[in-house]
Amino acid sequence: MDRVLPQPTPETQHFWDGCKAGELRLQRCTVCAKSYFPPRPFCPACGSRDVEVYAASGRASLYSYVINHRPRPDMGKEPHSIAVVELAEGPRMMTNIVGCPQTPEALVLDMTVVVTFETFGEIALPLFKPAEG
């Protein structure tokens, strides 16, 4: 079974195009300067439709997670994390943490993580791994 993948929409296409290009893209309101995620055509803080797309730093901190021990045909038999990271720019996003053991000892809250992309057919998913150093 293949991994269940998101379907881009006109409102989210810029985000998925960025992921495919190896760039995490966010939106920012040009009126109140708030960055936000997920993509939408208006600012969730002030309602303005005057928004811009920009490349985020790709740095974040681990905000919360659970370790799923139930095997899934599309994710393999090993445990995997389902995490929320807080991006350096402010917004939070749900993702998976990769590149480290999927244990509480390795997944330390507030640890610095960086974005990495894994391609599945036409979609590249933003995943996060522990920052080096």
C-alpha positions, 0 to 999 in steps of 0.5 A: 500500500502506498502512503496516503498523500495530500492533494494540492489545491489552488490555495496550497499549490505554492507550498507543494511546489516549494517542497518539491524544490526543497524549500519550505514556503510560508505565507505572511500578511503584508498588513500585520506581518504575521506568518501563518500555516497552513496556506490560505488566501487571507491572514488568520490574524487580521483577515487581510487578503494582502498576503505574500509567499516567502521561503522559511528558514527551515528551522524549528523546535519540537513542540509536541509528539506521540510515538505511534507503535501500531504498524501501518502498511504505508509507513512500515512496521517500525514506530514513527513519531507524529509531531508538531514543530514550532517553526522559527517564523512562529507557525506550528505544523504537524509532521514526522521526525526522522533521522533519529531513534523514535524514543522519548530519549531521542525526541526531546521537547524543544530540541532544534530540528531542521526540515528535510524533504521526502519525495513520494511520486509527485509530492515531496513531504516536509519532514524534520530531523534533529539539527546537527550540533 
